[in-house]
């Protein structure tokens, strides 16, 4: 089963949008995130972020602290969507 939604997240004193796809396979959540703003491509060069498991974003190797902060900001926004199920 897949779930697709957009989310807004705060990063560096600005609000950005991302498209999130969550696919559940064999009881594991797989996250695919696409950021839309060109400014963020400096931190996520291909504009994509993929991880498995709710806390899988913590295992993503970031090039620097700013990129890690971006990844965490997106994950916090996604977590809000997961706790408010339709």
N, C-alpha and C positions, 0 to 999 in steps of 0.2 A: 504494500500500500504506500502511495506517495502523497505528500502534502506539499503544496507550493504556496508561498505567500511573500509579500514584501514586508520589510521591517525598516523602521527608522532608528538610527542610533546616533548618539552624540560622541563626537571625537574632536579633540583639539578646538573646543568651543564652537563647533558647528554641528549641524544636523545633516546626516547623509542617509541615502536609501540603499537597500540591498535586496536582491531577490534570493529567497531561500527555498531550496528543495530538500525535503527530508524523506528518505526512503527507509522503510523498515524491512529488513531482511533477516530472517532467522533470529528474531528478537533483538537485533542490533540496529540502532539508529545510525544512518549515514547522512551526513550533512554536506550539501553543496551550496556554496554562497557565491554570489556574483555581485561585486560592487559596481556601481554605475558611474561614479564621479571620476573624472580624469585625474584630479588631484591625488586620489588614493592609489593610482597606478604606480606612483613612485615607491609606495610601501608594499603593494601587492602587484608586482609587474604584469601578471597576466589577468589581474582583476578577479581571480578565482581563489576560493579557499575551500578545501575539502578536509573533512575529518570524520572519524567514526566514534560513536559513543558520545553521550551528553557532555562529558568533560574532555573529549578528545582534542579540543582546541589547545589545551595546556601542553600537549606533546608536539605541537607544530614548531619547528625550528624557525625562529624569527631572526632576520638579519640584524635588528637592533631593538632597543627598548621601545622606540616609537611604533615600530611595526607590531611588537607584542601588545602594546596598549591598544592599537587598532583592533587586533584580533580579539582581545578580551572585551572591548566595547561591543563588537558585533555579537559575541557569544552571550553577553548579558541581555541584549535586546532579544535574541532568539529564545533565551530562557523564559522571558516574560510571555512569549507566545505559547510556549509549551505548558506553562502553568495555567494559562487561560484557554482551556480547550473549548471549542464550540459545542 
